[in-house]
């Protein structure tokens, strides 16, 4: 049975932004972190700008923290979208 996620209205705005086509280039890193925290994931640094989001029972998601920009690159947004889809988080 697939997990049912309870997502706030504010977090759902972020999910919709991530799923938008064409892939946006203005998804803020802080919004992605907030979404993962809302879903119960922990963020761990892996050295440098590589970050890992982990939650028991789910595969880890690794992503580069953007710098100096505060926005995820479109390729990172696509990776994030694929991961969210894999764990059943969709708009």
QUILINKA-V697115 format. One record per backbone hydrogen bond with DSSP energy under -0.5 kcal/mol. CO is the residue of the C=O (numbers start at 1). NH is the residue of the N-H. If there is no record, write none. Layout:
BEGIN
[[CO:NH] [CO:NH]]
END
This chain:
BEGIN
[[3:5] [5:7] [8:12] [9:13] [10:14] [11:15] [12:16] [13:17] [14:18] [15:19] [16:20] [17:20] [26:28] [27:72] [28:32] [29:33] [30:34] [31:35] [32:36] [33:37] [34:38] [35:39] [36:41] [37:40] [42:44] [42:54] [44:52] [47:50] [49:65] [50:46] [51:63] [52:44] [52:54] [53:61] [54:42] [55:58] [60:62] [61:53] [63:51] [70:29] [73:76] [73:77] [74:78] [75:79] [76:80] [77:81] [78:82] [79:83] [80:84] [81:85] [82:86] [83:87] [84:88] [84:89] [85:88] [88:90]]
END
